[in-house]
Amino acid sequence: MKMKFIIPFLVFIMASVGCISVSRVNAATPTTYGSVVLDGKPLGFDTKPIILNGNTMVPFRKIFEALNMNVQWDSKTGNVTAQSTGTTIKMTVDSLKAKVNDKEFTLTQTPFNTPEGTVYVNLRFISQAIGATISWDNVKKIATINTK
């Protein structure tokens, strides 16, 4: 007799836990995607740039390599370092602090790592750190970077 009540109770608990975790994932998943143009050429990303809390976030390796920077990633510490002649940018996943040539800055959005393993960084910060200009077309959701 007790088994009749225990099994439906366990099914109910398991279903409730599943609903909670799904709602957390959906609440944290951005729904708006953007695109990036660098010096007049669209950048193709393997994973789409996303707009999160008003910040355009892009996969770090693609943007740094497109800007001709050498990239280092430490998966144990979550540290991202990008270097080019005269510029070194250091960021850490889930940290609002970043450094450009040892000068510390506070970010408006932390770099983050997706469950698929893609680390996203703030496009505006990166662009300004290298001295580029950046503009935003809110209708088309396009960020345009000019390095010249």
Buried (B, 14 or more C-beta within 10 A) or exposed (E): EEEEEEEEEEEEEEEEEEEEEEEEEEEEEBEEEBBBBBEEEEBEBEBBBBBBEEBBBBBBBBBBEBBEBEBEBEEEEBBBBBBEEEBBBBBBBEEEEBBBEEEEBEBEBBBBBEEEEBBBBBBBBBBBBBEBEBEBEEEEBBBBBEBE
